């Protein structure tokens, strides 16, 4: 389970320090999510869990006449995003929780998120609030991981840890795979007042390492970001060495001419607010 406090502290700090590599890892998904988000003209967009700002920046560059606001509960991630957006007058960022963010005179006609909404502590409440503040013709477009079985890289990396190191979270607890189940997500959205819910399966290459020593790049990355990072940092030296040896073999076997690309699977979910 990944909590709000995690994102406001250690997890958020790690992602802020590693924004270039996290953006790289999701690059293939970002392009497809941007395509879906840009199917209609945009006047105002709200980027939920914007992280270091990649989606907001892409929207700002592609829709020069639109006003884009990115929000995240991590102050360090917002600081990075603000620095990256210094040259874009139509993009701004705020430290805020999407569950209660309610600015005056800003009704977004696009609410977008790249893998941010799976961490809502009360997703029905959060999505109901977003439906209330959205423009009547708004669109909701977000991505989330499909099952861990469909993302074998996550299952394998976590599996290299000693047995019992990680206690499996409840199936729908906030975390990377909380929105894997299509029926569960559709139920949340409908209970929150969203209609015309649709799911588009997307498969993409999760880039874990690149460059002249892509294997070591990926090993370092997985110790900082991902399903095993926190647990691996606390392992005794002998167990950590064993974990790293297993991880190295796996990563090296997936190193193809300087790119460690692992098969990943996501949903791109879209909906619109019902009558209010």
C-alpha positions, 0 to 999 in steps of 0.5 A, a space after each residue: 500500500 502506498 499512502 499519501 504520506 509516502 508521496 509527501 515524503 520518501 516516495 515523492 522525494 525519490 521520484 523528484 530526484 529520478 524524474 528523468 528516468 521515470 519519464 523515460 520509463 513511461 515514454 511509450 505510454 505518455 505518447 498514447 495517453 497524449 493522443 487520447 487526451 488531445 482528441 478534442 480541443 482543450 480550453 482548461 486541463 487539470 493534470 492529477 498527480 502530475 509528478 514532475 510535470 511531463 503530461 502538463 508540459 506536453 499538453 501546454 506545448 501541444 495546446 498553446 491557447 489552453 490553460 494547464 494546471 498540474 497538481 500533486 501532493 509532493 512539494 518536491 515534485 512540484 518544485 521540479 515541475 515548476 522549474 521545467 515549466 519556466 518557459 511555458 506561460 500557459 502551464 502552472 503547478 500547485 501542491 494540492 490534493 485532487 480530492 478537495 482541490 477547488 479553485 475559483 473560476 476554473 472548470 477543467 474540460 479535460 482531467 488527465 492523469 498518468 498513473 496518478 489516480 491509483 493512489 487515491 485513499 477514497 477513490 469514489 470521493 475523489 472522483 465525485 469531487 472531480 466530477 463536481 468541479 469539471 465543466 459540463 462537457 469535460 472528459 476524464 482520461 487517465 492511465 493505470 497499470 493492468 494486472 501485475 501478471 500482465 506486467 511481468 517485470 514488476 512481478 519478477 523484480 519483486 520476486 527477487 527479494 527474499 520470501 516474505 520481505 514484502 507483505 502483499 497489500 489488499 487487492 484494492 489498496 492504494 498502490 500501483 496495481 489498485 486499478 488493474 481490475 476493469 470492473 472495479 474501476 468502472 464501479 468506482 467511476 459510476 458511483 462517483 457520477 461518471 458515465 460512458 466509461 471506456 477502457 483501452 488496453 495499451 502495451 508499451 516498452 517500460 524502459 528501465 535502462 539505457 546508454 553505454 551500460 544499460 544493465 547497471 543503469 537499470 539495476 540502479 534505477 530499480 533500487 530507487 524506483 519500483 516495486 522492490 526499491 524500499 524493501 531492497 534498501 533495508 536488506 542485510 548485506 548478504 541478502 541484498 547481494 543475492 537480490 542484486 545478483 538475481 536482478 542483474 541476470 534478469 536485466 542483462 538478459 533484457 539488454 538489447 543493444 543498450 536498451 533495457 525494455 520490459 513489457 508493460 501493460 496499462 489501461 487508458 480509461 476515459 469517461 465523462 461526467 453525468 447529468 448534474 
